[in-house]
Amino acid sequence: MPLASPRSLFLLGFLGALILMGVALYLEHVVGLQPCPLCIVQRICVIAFGLVCLVAVLHAPGATGRRIYAALGLLSAAAGAATAGRQVWLQGVPADQLPACLPSLEYMMEALPFQEIVRLLLHGTADCAEVGWTLFGLSIPEWTLLAFAAMILLALYQLLRRV
């Protein structure tokens, strides 16, 4: 299997998503960082991208199928990039202009309609603006935004390639 075959690139995308989720779980369970609502949405987007890539690897589709999987991966990566971008923006907003913190997800599931929960989660809160960990001067959402940019490039390459 050549390095740049569609199947190996989808495998690379799946492994990248797997590594991202491993890092997220390490930061949560070992380091003790609790994910905010926008972090949870980003995790869902990473998982969706990884699952699309895994199915593409297992299916080994032709050109049309490859483009469909790439489009699905592109959608999940773009949604994740938008969410990460929102969180990076929130981290730059002055503290007095941030939205209030949300109650727990368990409470919201019991007390609010589903549409309102989704709206609140996607809007972000003051929790989402906290920078609890950095690496080389970049916060977790900034690193995640870079990862989503790589996912978008991979999906676009798979979508637009001729072979």
C-alpha positions in Angstrom: 0.0 0.0 0.0 1.7 3.3 -1.1 2.0 6.0 1.5 -0.3 8.5 -0.3 -3.1 6.0 -1.1 -6.6 7.2 -0.1 -6.9 4.3 2.4 -3.6 5.1 4.1 -4.5 8.8 4.4 -7.8 7.9 6.0 -5.9 5.7 8.3 -3.6 8.6 9.2 -6.7 10.7 9.9 -8.2 8.0 12.1 -4.9 7.6 14.1 -4.6 11.4 14.5 -8.2 11.6 15.9 -7.3 8.6 18.2 -4.2 10.5 19.5 -6.2 13.7 20.0 -8.8 11.8 22.1 -6.1 10.1 24.0 -4.5 13.4 24.9 -7.9 14.9 25.8 -8.6 11.9 28.1 -5.1 12.2 29.6 -5.6 15.9 30.4 -9.0 15.2 31.9 -8.3 12.1 34.0 -4.6 12.4 34.8 -3.9 16.1 34.8 -7.3 16.9 36.3 -8.6 19.5 33.7 -12.4 19.4 33.4 -13.7 19.9 29.8 -16.0 22.9 29.3 -19.1 22.7 27.0 -17.1 23.8 23.9 -14.4 21.2 24.7 -17.1 18.5 24.7 -18.4 19.7 21.3 -14.9 19.6 20.0 -14.4 16.1 21.2 -17.6 15.1 19.5 -16.3 16.6 16.2 -12.9 14.8 16.6 -14.7 11.5 17.3 -17.0 12.0 14.2 -14.0 12.7 12.0 -12.2 9.7 13.4 -15.2 7.4 12.8 -15.6 8.6 9.2 -11.9 7.9 8.6 -12.2 4.5 10.2 -15.2 3.5 8.1 -13.4 4.8 5.0 -10.4 2.6 5.8 -12.5 -0.5 6.4 -14.7 0.1 3.4 -11.9 1.1 0.9 -14.3 2.8 -1.4 -13.7 3.9 -5.0 -13.4 7.5 -6.1 -17.1 8.5 -5.4 -17.1 6.8 -2.0 -13.8 8.4 -1.1 -15.3 11.8 -1.9 -18.4 11.2 0.2 -16.2 10.1 3.2 -14.0 13.1 2.6 -17.0 15.5 2.5 -18.3 14.0 5.8 -14.9 14.3 7.4 -14.7 17.9 6.1 -18.0 18.8 7.7 -17.1 17.4 11.1 -13.6 19.0 11.0 -15.1 22.4 9.9 -17.7 22.2 12.8 -14.8 21.4 15.2 -12.7 24.3 13.8 -15.7 26.7 14.2 -16.1 25.6 17.8 -12.4 25.8 18.6 -12.3 29.2 16.9 -15.2 30.4 19.1 -13.3 29.2 22.2 -10.1 30.9 21.2 -12.2 34.1 20.7 -13.7 33.7 24.1 -10.3 33.4 25.6 -9.5 36.9 24.2 -12.6 38.5 25.6 -12.3 40.6 28.8 -13.6 38.7 31.8 -16.4 41.2 32.5 -17.9 40.6 29.1 -18.0 36.8 29.2 -21.3 34.9 29.5 -22.1 33.4 32.9 -21.1 29.8 33.7 -23.6 27.0 32.9 -25.1 24.6 35.4 -24.0 20.9 35.1 -25.0 19.0 32.0 -27.0 16.5 34.1 -29.1 19.4 35.5 -29.6 20.9 32.1 -30.8 17.5 30.6 -33.4 17.3 33.4 -34.6 21.0 33.3 -34.2 22.3 29.8 -35.4 21.4 26.3 -32.8 19.8 24.0 -32.7 22.8 21.6 -31.8 25.2 24.5 -29.1 22.8 25.8 -27.5 22.8 22.3 -27.7 26.5 22.0 -26.1 27.1 25.4 -23.4 24.5 24.8 -22.5 26.1 21.4 -22.5 29.6 22.7 -19.8 29.0 25.3 -19.4 30.4 28.8 -16.8 31.9 31.2 -15.7 28.3 31.8 -14.6 28.1 28.2 -12.4 31.2 28.5 -10.2 29.8 31.2 -6.7 28.9 30.1 -5.8 26.1 32.4 -2.9 24.6 30.4 -0.5 25.6 27.7 2.2 24.1 25.6 4.7 26.3 23.8 2.5 29.3 24.6 -0.6 27.9 22.9 -3.8 26.9 24.9 -5.7 23.7 24.3 -8.3 25.3 22.0 -5.5 26.8 19.9 -3.8 23.4 19.5 -7.2 21.9 18.7 -7.8 24.5 16.1 -4.5 23.6 14.5 -5.5 19.9 14.6 -8.8 20.7 12.9 -7.0 22.7 10.2 -4.9 19.6 9.5 -8.1 17.5 9.4 -9.7 20.0 6.9 -6.6 19.9 4.7 -6.6 16.1 4.7 -10.3 16.0 3.9 -9.9 18.6 1.1 -7.0 16.6 -0.4 -9.0 13.4 -0.4 -12.0 15.3 -1.8 -10.1 17.0 -4.6 -7.5 14.5 -5.6 -7.9 12.8 -9.0 -6.6 9.3 -8.2 
